[in-house]
């Protein structure tokens, strides 16, 4: 596998003002107990822009991930950290972009604070939270993505607060198995082509709480998988 910049092991590294482009795998890879701070860096035309995996702990702040194939930022394994004020953009009509491209992926047993990020133009979701992630999504702008602004799947437990999820197909989708998820306080779901909030098909998932949100679009049933 080919990465642009790799931080692995018990390294504690700060990376600023760099650019990683055209790598086979990740532009920036943080793995195997790495501790890292990434600020004002740019990743473009890689398979993954920024990858955080293993037991790593990373803070990504003020970074740009542009036209990467799978994920703008991919968080997997048992990693944890902070994603703050990053921009993930993908030209959804570009031929090389697969239908599952995502701005920010939170998967595995991850735990992240995801605040103030912008994710636009992805052929799947702006933010995908899945598996067993336990994360907080706050003040993010997730617009113009082909499927969801925010998609919460499997057994993910996330708190979704004060996000702008507009002009997608679905603003916020919470799968029925993600029972601990809370969609709370001032999320904006306007001008989505199908539903503002999705998955009210079964009352069995009522532990997923919705409090004081702004939904200009209709609330809809669970979509076909």
C-alpha positions in Angstrom: 0.0 0.0 0.0 1.2 3.4 -0.8 0.6 6.5 1.4 1.9 10.0 1.0 2.7 10.6 4.7 2.6 7.8 7.3 2.6 8.1 11.1 2.7 4.8 12.9 3.7 3.2 16.2 3.9 5.4 19.3 4.9 8.4 17.3 3.7 11.8 18.4 3.9 14.1 15.4 2.6 17.5 14.2 2.0 18.0 10.5 1.2 21.4 9.1 0.9 23.0 5.7 1.6 19.9 3.6 0.0 18.5 0.5 -0.4 14.8 -0.5 -1.7 14.0 -3.9 -2.0 11.0 -6.2 -1.2 8.2 -3.8 -2.4 4.7 -4.3 -4.0 4.5 -0.8 -4.1 7.4 1.7 -2.7 10.8 1.4 -2.1 10.8 5.2 -2.2 7.6 7.3 -2.2 7.5 11.1 -2.1 3.9 12.4 -0.8 1.5 15.1 -1.1 3.7 18.2 0.0 6.9 16.5 -0.6 10.2 18.1 -0.8 13.1 15.7 -1.9 16.6 15.0 -2.7 17.6 11.4 -3.4 21.2 10.7 -3.9 23.1 7.4 -3.0 20.1 5.3 -4.5 19.2 1.9 -5.1 15.8 0.3 -6.3 15.3 -3.2 -6.7 12.6 -5.8 -5.8 9.7 -3.4 -7.9 6.7 -2.6 -8.5 8.1 0.9 -7.6 11.6 1.9 -6.8 11.1 5.6 -7.0 7.7 7.2 -7.0 7.2 11.0 -7.0 3.5 12.1 -5.8 1.0 14.7 -5.6 2.5 18.2 -4.5 5.9 16.9 -5.4 9.2 18.4 -5.5 12.2 16.0 -6.7 15.7 15.7 -7.4 17.0 12.2 -8.1 20.7 12.0 -8.5 23.1 9.1 -7.6 20.4 6.5 -8.9 20.0 3.0 -9.7 16.7 1.3 -10.6 17.2 -2.3 -11.6 14.6 -5.0 -10.4 11.5 -3.1 -12.0 8.3 -4.4 -13.5 6.6 -1.3 -13.3 8.8 1.8 -12.3 12.3 2.5 -11.5 11.3 6.1 -11.7 7.6 7.1 -11.8 6.7 10.8 -11.7 3.0 11.6 -10.5 0.4 14.1 -10.3 1.7 17.7 -9.2 5.1 16.8 -10.3 8.3 18.5 -9.8 12.1 18.3 -11.1 15.4 17.0 -12.2 16.4 13.5 -12.6 20.2 13.4 -13.2 22.7 10.6 -12.2 20.4 7.8 -13.5 20.6 4.2 -14.3 17.4 2.3 -15.4 17.9 -1.3 -15.9 15.5 -4.1 -17.1 16.2 -7.7 -19.9 13.6 -7.7 -20.0 13.5 -11.5 -16.3 12.7 -11.8 -15.8 9.4 -13.6 -13.3 8.0 -11.0 -15.6 8.5 -8.0 -17.5 5.3 -6.9 -21.2 5.4 -5.8 -20.1 4.8 -2.2 -17.8 7.8 -1.8 -18.2 9.5 1.6 -17.0 12.7 3.1 -16.2 11.5 6.6 -16.4 7.8 7.6 -16.8 6.8 11.3 -16.6 3.0 11.6 -15.4 0.3 13.9 -15.1 1.2 17.6 -14.1 4.8 17.0 -14.9 7.7 19.2 -14.6 11.2 17.6 -15.8 14.7 18.2 -16.8 16.0 14.7 -17.4 19.7 14.7 -17.6 22.5 12.1 -16.8 20.4 9.1 -18.1 20.8 5.6 -18.8 17.8 3.4 -20.3 18.3 -0.1 -20.7 16.5 -3.4 -20.2 12.9 -2.3 -22.0 10.1 -4.1 -23.1 8.5 -0.8 -23.1 10.5 2.4 -21.6 13.6 3.8 -20.9 11.7 7.1 -21.4 8.0 7.5 -21.4 6.6 11.1 -21.6 2.8 11.3 -20.5 -0.3 13.2 -20.0 0.6 16.9 -18.8 4.1 16.6 -19.7 6.4 19.6 -19.2 10.0 18.3 -20.7 13.5 18.5 -21.6 15.4 15.3 -22.1 19.1 15.9 -22.1 22.3 13.8 -21.3 20.5 10.5 -22.5 21.5 7.1 -23.5 18.5 4.9 -25.0 19.7 1.7 -25.3 18.5 -1.9 -24.5 14.8 -1.3 -26.3 12.2 -3.4 -27.8 10.1 -0.6 -27.6 11.5 2.9 -26.3 14.5 4.7 -25.7 12.2 7.7 -26.3 8.5 7.6 -26.2 6.5 10.9 -26.1 2.7 10.4 -25.8 -0.7 12.2 -25.1 -0.2 16.0 -23.6 3.3 15.9 -24.4 5.5 18.8 -24.0 9.2 17.9 -25.4 12.5 19.0 -26.4 14.8 16.2 -26.7 18.5 17.1 -26.9 21.8 15.2 -26.0 20.4 11.8 -27.1 21.8 8.4 -28.2 18.8 6.3 -29.8 20.4 3.3 -30.0 19.8 -0.4 -29.2 16.1 -0.2 -31.7 13.2 -1.1 -32.2 12.6 2.6 -31.1 15.1 5.3 -30.6 12.7 8.2 -31.1 8.9 8.1 -30.9 6.8 11.3 -31.1 3.0 10.7 -33.5 1.2 13.1 -30.6 -0.7 14.7 -28.8 2.5 15.9 -30.9 2.7 19.0 -28.7 4.9 21.2 -28.5 7.7 18.6 -29.9 11.1 19.5 -30.9 13.7 16.9 -31.0 16.6 19.3 -31.3 20.4 19.1 -31.4 22.6 16.0 -30.5 20.4 13.1 -31.6 22.0 9.9 -33.0 19.8 7.1 -34.2 22.0 4.2 -34.7 21.3 0.5 -33.8 17.6 0.5 -35.2 15.9 -2.5 -36.9 13.1 -0.6 -37.1 13.4 3.2 -35.6 15.7 5.9 -35.4 12.8 8.4 -35.7 9.2 7.4 -36.7 6.0 9.3 -40.0 6.3 11.1 -41.2 3.0 9.8 -41.1 1.1 13.0 -42.0 2.3 16.5 -39.5 -0.3 17.7 -36.7 2.3 17.3 -38.3 5.0 19.4 -35.2 5.1 21.8 -33.7 7.3 18.9 -34.7 10.7 20.2 -35.6 13.8 18.2 -35.6 17.1 20.1 -36.2 20.6 18.8 -35.0 20.3 15.2 -35.9 22.4 12.2 -37.4 20.1 9.5 -38.7 21.9 6.4 -38.9 18.6 4.5 -41.2 15.7 5.3 -40.3 12.9 7.7 -40.2 9.6 5.8 -40.0 5.8 6.2 -37.0 3.6 6.2 -35.4 3.4 2.7 -34.7 0.2 0.8 -31.3 -1.2 1.7 
